[in-house]
């Protein structure tokens, strides 16, 4: 663990970047900030540049999502038609998809086809993905998986876009939402075919669901 004076120096450095950021870090570290420190003036411009949107997670970018990673949570009985539409929609935008399940190997879809599993829910956590989709089909198995529920809760807590297709909308209760309650960043429809992927990709382009920030503080993940 870092010595107290090292933590204080880090907070002092953050004061020169953003006072509100420094205050949040100081509160978590149990460090009190004097009125003088809270009045720290913003850093001077460097070469005429005060800030750059390309360095900000809050700035709305150009909508480019190529290269991002999306996790699909699967179990035996998943609807292959849903998975196909989702994979095609992601691939068309240059977004990489990973198929996750409770075990390695493969899962068997509703039409008898098999899908290769890239990783398990616990082996490749939601922190490594930009967004998550749960296709329709045999959601009971996922609801009974603590690892699957935790994966989604963690993604929700970290303000990531989540797509729920068909019966997967039952996961809304995990987020404290009623069946008929809508929320920004939570994309849902009766099936993946249609506007589902368009809405999901548009939400991904905003990077994070900042409107969820306050609610996320109470999410146990």
C-alpha positions, -999 to 999 in steps of 0.1 A, spaced: 0 0 0 13 35 -9 25 57 19 1 85 29 23 113 16 24 96 -18 -14 95 -20 -15 131 -9 9 141 -37 -12 123 -63 -43 143 -51 -23 175 -52 -14 167 -88 -50 160 -97 -59 194 -83 -40 209 -112 -61 189 -137 -96 190 -123 -107 201 -88 -138 179 -88 -118 149 -98 -93 155 -71 -121 160 -45 -136 126 -54 -103 108 -52 -95 126 -19 -129 116 -4 -122 79 -13 -87 81 3 -99 99 34 -78 130 26 -92 164 36 -86 193 12 -82 228 24 -102 257 10 -70 270 -6 -65 237 -24 -101 237 -36 -95 271 -52 -67 258 -73 -68 276 -107 -70 255 -138 -37 246 -155 -25 270 -181 -29 262 -218 -2 244 -235 6 256 -270 -28 273 -270 -46 240 -262 -67 239 -230 -84 205 -237 -87 179 -264 -119 159 -269 -98 130 -281 -85 125 -246 -119 127 -229 -143 99 -221 -171 124 -218 -167 140 -252 -191 127 -278 -169 113 -305 -174 109 -342 -194 77 -337 -166 54 -349 -169 20 -332 -147 -1 -354 -124 -23 -334 -145 -24 -303 -153 -56 -285 -188 -70 -277 -196 -100 -256 -225 -123 -264 -237 -144 -234 -249 -178 -245 -263 -211 -232 -276 -242 -248 -308 -235 -265 -299 -200 -277 -317 -189 -308 -293 -193 -337 -313 -167 -358 -307 -141 -331 -270 -149 -329 -266 -147 -367 -283 -113 -370 -262 -99 -341 -229 -112 -355 -237 -98 -390 -246 -64 -375 -214 -62 -355 -192 -75 -383 -207 -49 -407 -193 -21 -384 -160 -38 -378 -169 -46 -342 -154 -78 -328 -177 -103 -311 -168 -130 -285 -191 -158 -276 -192 -165 -239 -207 -193 -219 -205 -210 -186 -181 -235 -200 -156 -238 -228 -161 -260 -259 -194 -253 -276 -231 -246 -270 -259 -261 -290 -284 -237 -305 -322 -242 -308 -319 -255 -344 -293 -281 -335 -263 -262 -347 -233 -257 -325 -215 -225 -317 -178 -224 -305 -173 -208 -272 -145 -182 -270 -143 -179 -232 -163 -183 -200 -182 -156 -181 -156 -157 -153 -125 -162 -175 -130 -131 -197 -148 -105 -175 -170 -76 -187 -141 -52 -180 -125 -64 -212 -155 -55 -234 -171 -23 -246 -207 -37 -245 -228 -68 -240 -256 -85 -258 -278 -114 -245 -295 -131 -274 -330 -148 -271 -333 -184 -261 -331 -205 -228 -326 -175 -205 -334 -197 -175 -299 -212 -177 -283 -178 -177 -305 -165 -149 -293 -195 -128 -257 -187 -135 -242 -165 -109 -212 -158 -132 -236 -146 -160 -256 -124 -137 -224 -109 -122 -210 -103 -157 -241 -82 -166 -242 -64 -133 -206 -54 -136 -211 -42 -172 -241 -22 -160 -222 -7 -132 -194 4 -155 -220 22 -177 -217 -1 -207 -244 -5 -233 -264 -38 -228 -286 -54 -254 -314 -78 -244 -332 -97 -271 -365 -116 -266 -367 -135 -234 -334 -120 -223 -354 -89 -213 -361 -108 -180 -327 -97 -170 -341 -62 -165 -352 -72 -130 -315 -76 -122 -311 -39 -128 -341 -29 -107 -363 -22 -137 -399 -33 -143 -408 -52 -175 -423 -22 -192 -397 3 -179 -372 17 -204 -338 31 -197 -311 48 -218 -283 24 -228 -304 -7 -223 -315 -18 -258 -343 -43 -259 -367 -58 -284 -386 -90 -291 -359 -102 -314 -325 -91 -328 -339 -88 -363 -352 -53 -371 -341 -21 -354 -324 -38 -324 -289 -37 -338 -292 -2 -352 -302 10 -318 -275 -9 -301 -247 3 -324 -260 39 -321 -258 36 -283 -223 21 -285 -212 52 -305 -218 73 -274 -191 52 -256 -208 50 -221 -242 55 -206 -234 85 -184 -270 90 -173 -266 58 -153 -237 71 -132 -256 78 -100 -277 46 -101 -245 26 -107 -232 35 -73 -257 11 -57 -251 -18 -80 -234 -47 -61 -206 -55 -85 
